[in-house]
Amino acid sequence: MRKHESDCWCIGWLECNYGYHDAFTLAIFLGGPSFISEFKRKVSDSSYAVKSYQATWRKLEKYIRSLGFSTSHEG
């Protein structure tokens, strides 16, 4: 659980620093993990850390889809 919490902080930080969105919406998390290369450069390039980051992102995406959001949904 702590690792997912840490990954969520990383996801938010990377989104704020590297995302190109006018507004923060749940739809940002659809389409699979983003900012992998930035994560490797700025956080960790270990295989374990990257896989954990991707797993957390996929769990967020799964939860958001369970709420009825899709790639065509406007936040």
N, C-alpha and C positions, 0 to 999 in steps of 0.2 A: 504494500500500500504506500509506503514511504517513497519507493522508487517512482510510482505513478505520480505522486504529488510533485516530486522533483522534476519529472518529465513534463508535467503540466506547466510548471514555472518556466521551463526551457521553451516549451511551445509558445507560450505567451510572449516571452522575451524576443524570440526569433520572429514571431508574427509582427510585433511592434516595430522591430528594427529592420526587417526585410520584406514585410508584406506590402502589397500595393493596393490597399483597399481604402475606400472613402469612409467606410463604417465597419465596425466590428459586428459580425453576425455569425450565427451558428453555421451558415453555409460555407464559411471559410474552411471548415474542417472536412468538407466533402471532397472526394477525389483522391484520397490517399495521403500519406505523409508528405509533407513539404519541408523544405529547408534542410535536407539531409547533408548536403555539402557544407552549409553554414554550421550545422550542428557539429560535424566532424572537425571543422576548423576552430570553432569558438568554444566548444564544450568538451568533446571527447571523440577520438577516432577509434576507440576500442570497439570491437565487434559486439561485445555484450551491451555497451551503452547505446550503440546505434540501434540494435535490435529492440532494446527496452523502449527507447524513444518512439520507434515505429509502432510497437505494440500498443503503447499508450495512445498514440494518435489514432490507430485503428479502433481502439475501444471507444474513444470519443466519437469517432465517425459512426460507429455502430449505434451508440446511444442516440446521437442526433437523428439518424435515420429512423430509429424506433419512435421518435417524436413526430415523424411524418415529413421531415425535411428531405428535399431532393436537390439535385444540381440545378434544377429550374426554379427552385423556391427562392424568393427574395428576402431572406432573413426574417 
